[in-house]
Amino acid sequence: VDCKVTSRFAHTVMTTKALNKANVSREVSFEVELPKTSFITDFSMEIDGKTYKGEVKEKEKAREQYQKAVASGQTAGLVKASGRKMEKFSVSVNVAAKSAVIFILTHEELLQRQFGKYELMIR
């Protein structure tokens, strides 16, 4: 986690690596909780040295495309959001055999002053 706060504005980059040592593809899930007041500005995956930027798609189309990639043994990711007070973002990724994936999630938040202080929550 790399976080920089400048003039009440927090810019956070979370990086996670998943390594599949098996001879077959495997699905991995990654979950992160973010405050409701933050917003995701970027999601990307790095596979075999190549970076793939996330795209926003209609829910069913995204799920269908993900399942198709999983069925063919390709590496693919699917991000979901849920929650009331905190946003829970879940990333499901099918990692190809003998392969590694690096996830990079960037989110930003304007911090609110409470009792003369600013608070930044990272989970």
Secondary structure, 3 states (H helix, E strand, C coil): CEEEEECCEEEEEEEEEEEECCCCCEEEEEEEEEECCCEEEEEEEEECCEEEECCCCCHHHHHHHHHHHHHCCCCEEEEEEECCCEEEEEEEEEECCCEEEEEEEEEEEECCEECCEECCCCC
